[in-house]
Amino acid sequence: MDANIIKAKLIEVLQSVQALSGEDCPAIDGGTKPAETLPKFTSKVWPVAAGMLGIALGKSIPCEANIFVDDDTKAPLAINQTVALVLKILEAQDAKETEEAGA
């Protein structure tokens, strides 16, 4: 999957989440850290946004995958970092599916 597609869909999802929440949505670019920048974008909203992104991409993003904060450092991730993480998750899923299909 193309990183630019993931990025575009992620930004669309974040804008939708903010609109559905009745919150303002500042401009979002590759350096934006949603967990810091978006009003009321908290850990309760993150799994919903991840699920919406999965639906938008036609892929499954595991609900336990936190794509907005680094698991180790707990530092908020920027859009470009989230895109790289999602790409990694999807590539791992594709490799697993290919492996299972060949077994």
LINKAWO-V487136 format. One record per residue. N is the residue number from 1. RES is the residue in one letter. PHI is phi as a letter, one per 30 degrees, with the letter a starting at -180 (none if undefined). OMEGA is omega in whole degrees, 0 to 359 (none if undefined). NEAR is the number of other ideal C-beta (glycine too) atoms within 12 Angstrom. Layout:
# LINKAWO-V487136
n->{N | N}
res->{RES | RES}
phi->{PHI | PHI}
omega->{OMEGA | OMEGA}
near->{NEAR | NEAR}
This chain:
# LINKAWO-V487136
n->{1 | 2 | 3 | 4 | 5 | 6 | 7 | 8 | 9 | 10 | 11 | 12 | 13 | 14 | 15 | 16 | 17 | 18 | 19 | 20 | 21 | 22 | 23 | 24 | 25 | 26 | 27 | 28 | 29 | 30 | 31 | 32 | 33 | 34 | 35 | 36 | 37 | 38 | 39 | 40 | 41 | 42 | 43 | 44 | 45 | 46 | 47 | 48 | 49 | 50 | 51 | 52 | 53 | 54 | 55 | 56 | 57 | 58 | 59 | 60 | 61 | 62 | 63 | 64 | 65 | 66 | 67 | 68 | 69 | 70 | 71 | 72 | 73 | 74 | 75 | 76 | 77 | 78 | 79 | 80 | 81 | 82 | 83 | 84 | 85 | 86 | 87 | 88 | 89 | 90 | 91 | 92 | 93 | 94 | 95 | 96 | 97 | 98 | 99 | 100 | 101 | 102 | 103}
res->{M | D | A | N | I | I | K | A | K | L | I | E | V | L | Q | S | V | Q | A | L | S | G | E | D | C | P | A | I | D | G | G | T | K | P | A | E | T | L | P | K | F | T | S | K | V | W | P | V | A | A | G | M | L | G | I | A | L | G | K | S | I | P | C | E | A | N | I | F | V | D | D | D | T | K | A | P | L | A | I | N | Q | T | V | A | L | V | L | K | I | L | E | A | Q | D | A | K | E | T | E | E | A | G | A}
phi->{none | d | d | d | d | e | d | d | d | d | d | e | d | d | d | d | e | d | d | d | d | i | c | d | b | d | e | c | b | d | c | d | c | e | d | c | c | d | e | h | d | c | d | d | c | e | d | d | d | d | d | d | d | e | d | d | c | i | b | c | c | e | d | d | d | c | c | c | b | d | d | d | c | i | d | d | c | d | e | d | d | d | e | d | d | d | e | d | d | d | d | d | d | d | d | d | d | d | d | d | d | d | d}
omega->{184 | 181 | 180 | 177 | 179 | 181 | 181 | 180 | 179 | 180 | 177 | 181 | 181 | 177 | 178 | 180 | 180 | 179 | 180 | 179 | 183 | 182 | 174 | 176 | 177 | 178 | 182 | 174 | 185 | 181 | 181 | 175 | 185 | 183 | 179 | 192 | 186 | 180 | 177 | 175 | 187 | 181 | 177 | 182 | 185 | 181 | 178 | 179 | 179 | 178 | 178 | 178 | 178 | 179 | 181 | 181 | 184 | 181 | 178 | 174 | 183 | 184 | 180 | 179 | 176 | 184 | 182 | 179 | 178 | 182 | 184 | 186 | 184 | 179 | 177 | 179 | 174 | 180 | 181 | 178 | 178 | 179 | 179 | 180 | 179 | 178 | 179 | 179 | 182 | 178 | 178 | 178 | 180 | 179 | 180 | 179 | 179 | 179 | 180 | 179 | 180 | 183 | none}
near->{25 | 14 | 23 | 15 | 20 | 34 | 31 | 22 | 32 | 40 | 30 | 23 | 38 | 41 | 27 | 24 | 33 | 28 | 16 | 17 | 20 | 10 | 20 | 15 | 24 | 18 | 15 | 30 | 18 | 22 | 18 | 29 | 24 | 42 | 29 | 19 | 24 | 31 | 19 | 19 | 32 | 20 | 18 | 13 | 26 | 30 | 23 | 25 | 39 | 35 | 23 | 26 | 42 | 27 | 17 | 27 | 29 | 13 | 26 | 22 | 36 | 20 | 16 | 13 | 28 | 29 | 41 | 40 | 26 | 19 | 13 | 8 | 10 | 12 | 15 | 25 | 32 | 26 | 38 | 23 | 29 | 39 | 36 | 22 | 30 | 38 | 28 | 20 | 29 | 30 | 19 | 19 | 22 | 17 | 14 | 16 | 15 | 12 | 11 | 10 | 9 | 8 | 7}
